[in-house]
Amino acid sequence: MVLVRDSVGGRCAGRIVETEAYVLGDPASHAYIGPRARTASMFLEPFHSYVYLIYGTSYCFNVTSEARGEGAAVLIRALEPVEGIDLMKHRRRTDALRDLCRGPGRLTQALHIDRSLDGKQLLYDRELWLARASRKRGSIGVSRRIGITRAAHRRLRFYERGNPFVSGPRTLSPP
């Protein structure tokens, strides 16, 4: 899939190349203790955005994945930039193509995703949506999740093998 963001600055888009799942009953999930004001969108039906601030500095973008009332989502960890690259470079203040959307905080900065986009319906929204990728996906690798302590051993991180835009240590993303 491709994540597309239309904003006043223009359109940016990237092919999803890395994700991390937070499933039902997962102690690492924000939904684990039940709905709260900050996590309400995580309990919406599939294909809604769940956007939250991490470490007080970066936003993370997730796609809800279960029936209404069942809190679960998939963190989008990395994108391969496909459109609006100059705008992404400006927002990220770098010319390094590989570093534009490699990691959840970088991709939200590059696409200008913040809490104002929390709860969007990603199949029909005009500011933020998912589209079909024009290029066929490569082989998918699986590893433990990154940057968490609870249930970190669970193999719920999925990435396109050999894609240079995948984040995290190379030991977790063998080609």
N, C-alpha and C positions, 0 to 999 in steps of 0.2 A: 504494500500500500504506500501511497504518497501522502504526507501531511502537507496541506496547503494553508497558507495564512495570507489573507488579504487585509491590508491596513492602509492608512492614509499615505504611508511611504511607498507602497507598491505591493506586489505579490512576491512571496518567497515560498519555496516548496522544497521538500526533500523526501527521498525514498527511505522508508524505515528499514534499517539494517541491524538494529539491536533492540531487544525488549527484555523486560524482567517482570514476571508474573507475581501478583499478590492475590492468592486464592482464598476461598472460603475457609475460615478457621485458622488462618495463617497468623501466628503470633507476631510476625514482622509487619503485618498489614495495619494501616491506619484504621481499618474497619473492625479490627479484632475486638475492641471493647464496645462496639455498637456505634450508632449514628450520633454525631455531635454537630454543632453548627459548622465547624470548619470542614468536616468530612461528609456533609449531607449529599453532595453530588456523587460521591462514591457509591451511594445506595440507589442511584437512578438506574433505569434499564440500560442495556448494552449500547455502546457507541455514544456515550456522553463524555465530556472532558472532566477530569478531576485535576485541578491545578492547585499546588500548594507551595509555600515558601519553605526552603530548607536552609538551615544554618543562618537565617536572617539575611541571606545575600542572593540566593538563586531560586528560581522557580523550577518545579518539576511538572511535567505534563504526562498524564495518564489517560487511558481509555477504559471506561467501565466495561465489565464483561459478563455480568450475571443479571438475573431477573431483578426487577424493582424490589428494594428492601433487602437484597442480598449483597452486602458490600464486598466487592472484589474489582480489581482493575489491573491493567498492564501498563507499567512504566515504559515510556518510549525513551530509550537510553541514547540512541544515535541515529542520525540521518545522513544520507549521502545527498549533498546539495544538488538540485537539478534546475532550479529557477530562482531568479532574484539574487544571484551570487554577489553582485556588487553591493546591494543593499545589506546583505548578511555581513560582508566584509566591513562595511561602514559601522554597523551596529556592534560588531565584535571587536572592532579596531585592530584588525589583523588582515594580512593578505594571504595567510596560510590557509589554503583551501581545506586541507585535512582537519584543521582545528575549528572550523566554523560550527559544526554540529556534532562533534565527537564528544558526547557526554550530555547528560540531561540538562545541566545548567547552561551549557554553551548553546544547545539547540533552542532553548526557550529565549535566550538573549538574541540569537540570530533571527528568530522568527517573531520577536516582540510578543511573546506569550506571557501573560501575567494573570493574577486572580480575576481580572475583569472578564476573562474567557472561561472561567470555571462554570461547569454545568451546561456548556454548549452541546447541542445535538449535532454530532459530527458527520451525519449523513446529509443534512439539509442546511446547515448554517452557512451564512455568506461571508463570515469573517475567518472561520477556522473549520476545515473539513478534511475528511479522508477521501482520496481518489484512488482509482486503480493505477498501478504502476504500468508503464509501457514496456519496461524491460523485465524479462523473466528473472525470477529469483535464483540465486545460487544455492549451493548446499548449505543446510542449516546445522550449526553446532550448538551444543548445550553445555552449560557450566553452572557452577554455584553462583549465587547472587553476589553483588558487589556493594560494599559500603554499609552493610548492616551487621548486627550482632546476633539477633534472634533468628533462628532457623536459617542461618546463612548457608548451611551445608546443602540445602535443598537445590536441586538442579532445575531451577526455574528461570534461568537466563538463556535467551536464545539469540543467536547472531548469525549473520551471513558469513560463512567461512571465506577467508582471504580478502574480505572487503577492508580497504585501508581506513574507512571512516568509523569502524567499530571502536568503542572506548575500552578502558580498563587495561590491566596488564596483559601483555602478549601471551603469558603462560595460561591465561584463562580463555584465550581465543586462538587456539592453534588452527592453521590453515586446513 
